[in-house]
Amino acid sequence: MIREHNILIASVGGQGGITLSRIIARAAMKMGYRVIVGETLGMAQRGGPVQSHVRIGSQVYGPLIPEGRCHILIALEPVEALRAARYLSPESTILLNETVLPPITAILGEVPYPTLREVVEALNRIGCGVYHLNAEKLALEAGSKRCLNVVMLGAYMAYMEAERLNIITMEAAEEAVRESVPSRYLEANLRALKLGYEALMKSMSSSAY
């Protein structure tokens, strides 16, 4: 039995970060694990930051991950990974969607907004392993931009398999997706799961920035 496995999902409102946390939690429970989920919400309805904490294992007691004890950060937007930096350590791994969603102030040029390269370089200075993929492109390929979060689930599954940390099987993940998404989006989400898995496997075979 796993003592503690902490997953932090960093996103902005509308990207499906909360849904992703609940899919992962459901899949982990199917595997027989104890799971606690917690959320910290910004202005989620207006594209504000959303952090979802998924804690799996026999030795987790609170809903929020203690600072420095995140094992996997799944960032649906690059700058949100920086916002979550206090939860990271050199032992953390980051799965990063490359597509940036700058706020209106950055679009208007009123404030600077870091590039993907700058974000990855900052994360590398923490010592984290960083793997990135264009999840939005893959979601569109799967059939809907709304599948972005499940693309990232596929990436998580690939990383865990490659590291032989098979906490959740692909079968459990697929079942959780089937039980969590509207039927009209199901086939697209199952394609997204596969595409995310394949993309991360490919990314892991080459170096990050």
N, C-alpha and C positions, 0 to 999 in steps of 0.2 A: 504494500500500500504506500502511496506517495505521501510524504509528510507535508510538503508545501510546494506548490507550483503556481506562480503568480503571473497573470496575463493582464496587461493594461492596454486598453483600446482607446486611442486618442483620435478624435475626429471633430468635425464641426457639424452643427445641426443640419439635418437633412441627408447626411451620408449613410445613415444606417448603423452607426457605431453601437447604439444600444441593442438593436436587433442582433447584431453580430455577437455581442456579449451573451445574449440569451440563447443563441444557437449553440455557442461553445459550452455554456453551462448545461444545457439540455443533453448535449452529446456526452459530456463528462459524467453526468448522472446516469446515463444509459450504461456507462462502463462501471458503475458501482461506486463512484467517488463521491465524497462529501464536497459540496460546492457552496461558496458564498459569493454573491454578486453585490457590488456597490456602485453607485454612480455619483459623479459631481457634474452638475449642469451649469453652463453659462447661459447666454441668451440663445438657447438651442433653436428656438423658432426663427431666429434672425441670423443664423449662420454662426452663432457663437460657439465657444469651445465646449466639448463634451468629453468627459473621461469616464470610461466604464472599467471597473475593476472586477476581474474574475479570479477567484482564489480557490484552488483545488487542493485537497489533501486532508490528512487527519490532524494536522497541527496548525490549522488556520482558524482564527476565532473572530476577527473583526472584518467588516466589509471592505475596508480600504487597505491597499497595499502599503506597508511601512516604507518610508523613504529609503532608497538604495536597495530594495529587495524585489524589484521587478525582474522576472526571468525573461519574459517575452513582451516587447512593446510592439503592438500592431498599430501603425500610424496611417490613418486614411488620408492625412494631409501632412506634408513635410514639416511645416512650422509647428504644428501641434505636437510633433515629436520633441521639438525643443522645449515646448511648454511643459512637457512631462519629464524633463531631464532630471529633476530631483529624485525621481523614483528609480533611476538607473544606476548601475555600477559597471565596472569593467567586465563583469561576467554576464551582463545583459546582452540579449540579441534583439535587433530591431528589424522588423519587416515594414518597409516603407513604400507607400504609394507615391509615385513621382509627381502626380498632378497637383499643382498649387492652386489654392483658392484664396487669393489675396483679398483683404477687406476693401471697401470702397475708398477709404483714405489712401491706400497704397495704389489702387487703380488710378486715382486722380493725381498721384505723384506727391501727395502731402507728407507721406512717411515712406521710408525705405522698406523694402521687403526682400528677404534673402533669397538667393537662387537655390536650386536643388543642390548644387555643388557646395555652396556655403553651409547649407544645413548638414549635409553628410560629413563635411570636414569637421564641423563643430561636434557632431556626435562621435566621430572617430577619436577626437581628443579625450573624450571620456574613457575610451578604450573599448567601446561596444563593437560587436560585429554588426554590420549594416548590410542588408540585402534589399534591393529596391526593384520595383517593377511598375510598369504603366498599367495600373489596375483599371483606370477609366477606359483606356483603349480596349482592354480585354473584356470588360463588361459590355461595351458596345458590340464587340465581336460576338459575345454570347447572346446578345439580343436586347439588352436594356441597360442603360446607365445605372439603374437602380440596383444592379447586381454587383456593384463595386465591392460592397462589404463581403460578399460571398467569394469573390475573387481572392480577397485577402485571407479568407478562411482556407481556401485551397493552398495558398502560400504557407500558411501556418502548418497545415497538414504535411506539406512537402518537407518543411524544415524539421518537424518533429520526426518524420520517418528517416530522413537523412542522418539525423543525430541519434537514431535508435531510441528515441524517447516517446514510445508509442502509447501515450496516455489515452488518446482517442483514436479509434480505428476509422478508416474512411467510411466503413459501413455505418458506424454510429453517427458520423458527421452528416452523411447523406440522409439518414433517418431524421436527424434534427432539422435539417433544411426542409425536408418534406412536411414536417409538422409545424414549421414556423413561418413559411412564406405563403402568400396568396396563390391559389391554384393557377391563376392565369400567368404567373411569373415563374412557376415551378421549373419548367423545362429550361428556361433561360438560366435560372440559378444553378441547376445541376451542370449545365455547360460551363458556367462561370467557375464553379468549384474545380472542375477538371482543368480549365485553362489556367487558373491561378496556381494549381499544383504543378503543372508542366512548366510554367514560366519561372517559378521559384527554383525548381530543380535545375533549369538551365542557368539561372543567375548564380546559383551556388557553385557552378562549375567554372565561373570566371570571377575576377576580382571586382569588388565594389570600387567606387571612386577613390 
